[in-house]
Amino acid sequence: MSRQRVLFLCNANSARSLMGEALLRHLAGDRFEAFSAGTEPDHPHEFTLAALRKQGISCEGLASQSLDDFADEHFDAVIVLCDKAQQACRDWQGSAEERLYWDIRDPRLIGKTDAYEQALQEIRRRLQLWLLARR
């Protein structure tokens, strides 16, 4: 049985989308292939990586990528984590059977290190519910 492909998308691909990618691998990597991208990719934020490690989640292989890197690819689900990416996703040339929009506040804009842990917990809660619905 092939694993379902899931793309997490946000603006910079430095925090929320990387968290989604790492969390899905951690929670259900045997059932899913997880990817992440940004509309304006930056680089993985050090607080993102620290929040993941603190929860015992592997950061191996995490890198910021452009949404353009996934043009013409098919995903079973695309999970968009911010307004700006939601706009760009409409013009994206790839395809997805399911598109979800989870509005998660950008921890980079809050300016506190615990904002990354809060964003991670919110993504975890939503992802756990989504996984339950897919059984």
C-alpha positions, 0 to 999 in steps of 0.5 A: 500500500502506498503512502499518502502524500501531504504538503504543508504550506505557509509563507516562509517555510521556516516555522509552521509548515516545517512543524507540520511536516515533522509532526506528520512524520513523527505521528504517522510516517508509516502512512504518509509522506510529508513535505513542506514549502513556502511561497517566499522560502527563507530558512528553518528558524532556530526556535522552530528546530528547538521547539521540535527537539524539545518535544522529541521530534526529529528535525532530520531532513527539514529544509525550506523549499519553494512552492514552485519546487512542487509544481505539477506534483500531485498530493493527497492533501495540501494543508495551508497554514497562513493567509498569504499562502492561501492566496498563492495556493489558488494559482499553484500548478500542482494538484491535491485531492483535499485542501485544508486551511488552518489559520495558525498565527506566525510565531515569528511575528509574536516575538516570544520563543514560547510562541513556537511551542504554542504553534507546534501544539496547535498544529499537533492538535489539528493534525491528530484530529485530521488523522483520526478522521482519516482512519 
